[in-house]
């Protein structure tokens, strides 16, 4: 999978994708041995970092075609997509969120694409626990304050509005889940403001969802939810 060339580590990424990577991905999702799983994950990280750091080979000029070239960050994203799919859709997954924490921290170029994927899982018919893991990972990504991520604030807020509406309308809504979603909106707003990133127009769905929190039954038992939602509405309208 790796080669040494002129004292520099190189990788044939396309060849690795055909043979080594699928085998490693399968092993990671199937093994119960945490130490072995972590070593396998590290090998994927190393592969991707070497690929991202290697200069692009010179290409012959060709006539322009409609086909759009796949970027390096998209190629690297594809390496972790099967792991994400297993983590979010397999109720008996052997993965934990720490793998994705490492991905977020060690491969910053993937953060914008990772946000898109996390929002996609929020809209899917998957377990509520998995959706809250998505909220957890989004929260971690926002901690880095990447401009490319913050520019997606409109999409993030729209997705939060849909999810919050579902949470509030549940037969037995969880105050913890509602609190986490509103806090994520607050973090996005404050981080974007701090980094001077322009906020998109407030999605109507989010406004409606936030307004429904203070008048919900769960807010009667947990008054802090009402004040949290009202505070968030003030932030967004300023």
C-alpha positions in Angstrom: 0.0 0.0 0.0 2.9 2.4 0.8 6.2 2.9 -1.0 9.4 4.7 -0.2 10.7 7.0 -3.0 13.7 9.2 -2.6 13.3 9.0 1.2 9.6 10.0 0.9 6.6 7.9 1.7 4.3 7.6 -1.3 1.1 5.7 -2.0 -0.7 4.3 -5.0 -4.1 5.5 -3.8 -6.1 4.1 -6.6 -4.6 0.7 -6.2 -5.2 0.8 -2.5 -8.8 1.6 -3.0 -9.2 -1.6 -5.1 -7.7 -4.1 -2.7 -6.3 -3.0 0.7 -8.9 -0.4 1.7 -12.1 -2.6 1.3 -10.4 -5.3 3.4 -9.5 -2.8 6.1 -12.9 -1.2 6.1 -14.6 -4.6 6.5 -12.2 -5.6 9.3 -12.9 -2.3 11.2 -16.7 -2.8 11.0 -16.6 -6.5 11.9 -14.0 -6.8 14.7 -14.7 -6.6 18.4 -11.1 -6.1 19.2 -10.8 -2.4 20.0 -7.0 -2.3 19.8 -6.9 -4.1 16.5 -9.7 -1.9 15.2 -7.8 1.3 16.2 -4.6 0.1 14.4 -6.7 -0.5 11.3 -8.2 2.9 11.5 -4.7 4.4 11.9 -3.6 2.7 8.7 -6.5 4.5 6.9 -5.5 7.8 8.4 -1.9 7.3 7.3 -3.0 6.3 3.8 -5.2 9.4 3.4 -2.7 11.9 4.9 0.1 10.6 2.5 -2.3 10.9 -0.4 -3.3 14.4 0.5 0.3 15.5 1.0 1.5 14.0 -2.3 1.7 16.5 -5.2 -0.7 16.0 -8.0 0.9 14.2 -11.0 1.2 16.4 -14.1 -1.6 15.6 -16.5 -1.6 16.0 -20.3 -3.8 18.7 -21.5 -7.1 17.4 -22.9 -10.1 18.8 -24.5 -12.6 19.9 -21.8 -15.3 17.4 -21.1 -18.5 17.4 -19.1 -17.1 14.9 -16.6 -16.1 16.7 -13.3 -12.8 15.5 -11.8 -12.9 14.0 -8.3 -10.9 16.0 -5.8 -8.5 14.5 -3.3 -10.7 15.4 -0.4 -13.7 13.6 -2.1 -11.5 10.6 -2.7 -10.5 10.6 1.0 -14.1 11.1 2.1 -15.0 7.9 0.1 -12.5 5.9 2.3 -14.6 6.7 5.4 -18.1 6.6 3.9 -18.6 2.9 4.6 -17.6 3.4 8.2 -20.1 6.2 8.6 -22.8 4.2 6.9 -22.2 1.3 9.4 -22.1 3.6 12.4 -25.3 5.5 11.7 -27.5 2.7 10.2 -26.3 -0.5 11.9 -28.0 -0.8 15.3 -25.3 -3.4 16.2 -22.4 -1.4 15.0 -19.0 -2.2 16.6 -17.8 1.4 15.9 -17.8 4.3 18.3 -17.8 8.1 17.8 -14.1 8.4 18.8 -13.1 7.1 15.4 -14.9 10.1 13.8 -13.5 12.5 16.5 -10.1 11.5 15.2 -11.2 12.0 11.6 -12.5 15.5 12.4 -9.3 16.4 14.2 -6.7 14.8 11.9 -8.2 15.5 8.5 -9.6 19.1 8.6 -10.0 19.1 4.8 -12.9 16.7 5.3 -14.9 18.7 7.8 -17.2 20.6 5.3 -18.0 17.3 3.5 -18.5 15.6 6.8 -21.1 18.2 7.8 -23.1 17.5 4.6 -23.0 13.7 5.4 -24.1 14.3 9.0 -27.1 16.4 7.9 -28.0 13.7 5.4 -28.2 11.1 8.2 -30.3 13.5 10.3 -33.0 13.4 7.5 -32.9 9.6 7.2 -35.1 7.1 9.0 -32.5 5.9 11.5 -32.5 5.4 15.2 -32.8 8.5 17.4 -29.6 7.6 19.2 -27.8 7.7 15.9 -29.2 11.1 15.1 -28.0 12.4 18.4 -24.6 11.1 17.6 -24.8 13.2 14.5 -25.6 16.2 16.6 -22.6 15.4 18.9 -20.2 15.2 15.9 -21.6 18.4 14.4 -20.9 20.1 17.8 -17.3 18.9 17.7 -16.8 20.2 14.1 -18.1 23.6 15.1 -15.5 23.8 17.9 -12.8 24.3 15.2 -14.5 27.4 13.7 -13.6 26.5 10.1 -14.9 29.2 7.7 -15.9 26.6 5.1 -18.1 24.9 7.7 -19.6 28.1 9.1 -20.6 29.2 5.6 -22.9 26.2 5.6 -24.9 27.8 8.5 -28.1 28.1 6.4 -28.2 24.3 5.7 -27.3 23.4 9.2 -30.0 25.7 10.8 -32.6 24.4 8.3 -31.8 20.8 9.3 -31.9 21.7 13.0 -35.3 23.2 12.5 -36.7 20.0 11.0 -35.1 17.8 13.6 -36.2 20.0 16.5 -39.8 20.0 15.2 -39.7 16.2 15.2 -38.3 16.1 18.8 -40.9 18.5 20.2 -43.8 16.7 18.6 -42.7 13.3 19.9 -45.2 11.6 22.3 -42.6 11.6 25.0 -40.1 14.3 24.0 -36.7 14.2 25.6 -35.6 17.4 27.3 -32.0 16.5 26.9 -32.3 16.0 23.1 -34.2 19.3 22.7 -31.6 21.1 24.8 -28.7 19.7 22.7 -30.2 20.8 19.4 -30.9 24.3 20.6 -27.4 24.6 22.1 -26.0 23.5 18.8 -27.8 26.3 17.1 -26.5 28.8 19.7 -22.9 27.5 19.2 -23.2 27.9 15.4 -24.6 31.4 15.8 -21.9 32.5 18.3 -19.0 30.9 16.4 -20.1 32.4 13.0 -20.5 35.8 14.6 -17.1 35.5 16.3 -15.4 34.6 13.1 -17.3 37.3 11.2 -19.1 34.8 8.9 -22.4 36.2 7.5 -25.4 34.3 8.7 -28.0 33.1 6.2 -31.6 34.1 6.5 -33.3 32.3 9.4 -35.2 29.2 8.1 -38.9 29.5 8.8 -38.9 25.9 10.0 -36.3 26.7 12.7 -38.3 29.8 13.9 -41.5 27.7 14.1 -39.7 24.9 15.9 -38.2 27.2 18.5 -41.5 29.0 19.1 -43.1 25.6 19.8 -40.7 24.8 22.6 -42.0 27.2 25.3 -45.6 26.1 24.8 -44.8 22.4 24.8 -45.7 20.1 27.6 -42.0 19.2 28.2 -41.2 22.9 28.8 -43.6 23.0 31.7 -41.6 20.3 33.5 -38.2 21.8 32.3 -38.6 25.6 32.3 -34.9 26.1 31.2 -36.0 24.8 27.7 -38.4 27.7 27.2 -35.8 30.3 28.2 -33.2 28.6 26.0 -35.5 28.6 23.0 -36.5 32.3 23.5 -32.9 33.3 23.9 -32.0 31.6 20.7 -34.8 33.4 18.9 -33.5 36.7 20.1 -30.0 35.8 18.9 -31.3 34.9 15.4 -33.5 38.0 15.1 -30.7 40.5 16.1 
